[in-house]
Amino acid sequence: MVSLFLYVWQLPQNVLGLLTYLFVKLRGGEGGRVFGTNIYVARARWGGGSVSLGRYVILGSYAGRLTLRHEIGHCYQSALLGPLYLIVVGLPSVTWAMMKKYGLFARRSYYCFFTERWADRIAGINRNAT
């Protein structure tokens, strides 16, 4: 019952996540449940970044365990914020990633942005120690 509630609570990002997950799997990506949870991870064949949409995580080709932990942090943000996740976390994160990609804020770490710091904190990642 809780799982159904959480799926509906996060419905916008879960629908986007499911569609993206299926797209990646159809294009040859590997995927499945992670850590016995209701989080589904697919490894895409693109070299770019990773994304979390509800209970779905899409990892870029070069993402490692630390990135997976970080993205699971975003999954917890989604569960907490529900329908507000895309506005509070998703849109700002994508905007920040695009600004970084095009050279803005080059001296600042990607993970200094509030959405990324928060996901790291949830995942127990200390970027000062890595």
Residue pairs with C-beta under 8 A, 6 or more apart in sequence:
3 38
6 38
6 55
6 79
7 14
7 54
7 55
9 79
9 82
9 83
10 54
10 55
10 78
10 79
10 82
10 83
10 85
11 54
11 83
12 83
12 85
12 86
13 53
13 54
13 78
13 85
13 86
13 90
14 53
14 54
14 55
14 56
15 54
16 53
16 54
17 40
17 52
17 53
17 54
17 55
17 56
17 58
18 54
18 56
20 51
20 53
20 56
20 58
21 31
21 40
21 42
21 56
21 58
24 31
24 42
24 43
24 44
24 45
24 58
25 31
25 42
27 44
27 45
28 45
29 42
29 43
29 44
29 45
29 58
30 42
30 43
31 40
31 41
31 42
31 43
32 40
32 41
33 39
33 40
33 41
34 40
34 41
34 57
34 68
34 72
38 55
39 55
39 56
39 57
39 72
39 75
40 55
40 56
40 57
41 56
41 57
41 58
41 59
41 68
41 71
42 56
42 57
42 58
42 59
43 59
43 61
43 63
44 58
44 59
44 60
44 61
45 61
46 60
46 61
47 60
47 61
47 62
48 60
49 60
49 97
50 57
50 58
50 59
50 60
50 63
50 67
50 70
50 71
51 57
51 58
51 71
52 58
52 71
52 72
52 74
52 75
52 78
53 78
53 90
54 75
54 78
54 85
55 75
55 78
57 68
57 71
57 72
57 74
57 75
59 67
59 68
59 71
60 67
63 71
66 125
66 130
69 123
69 124
69 125
70 111
70 116
70 119
70 120
70 123
70 125
71 119
72 123
73 118
73 119
73 120
73 121
73 122
73 123
73 125
74 89
74 93
74 115
74 119
76 119
76 122
77 85
77 89
77 115
77 118
77 119
77 122
78 85
78 89
81 88
81 89
88 115
89 115
89 118
92 113
92 114
92 115
93 113
93 115
93 116
96 110
96 113
96 115
96 116
97 110
99 105
100 106
100 110
109 127
110 116
111 117
111 120
111 127
120 126
120 127
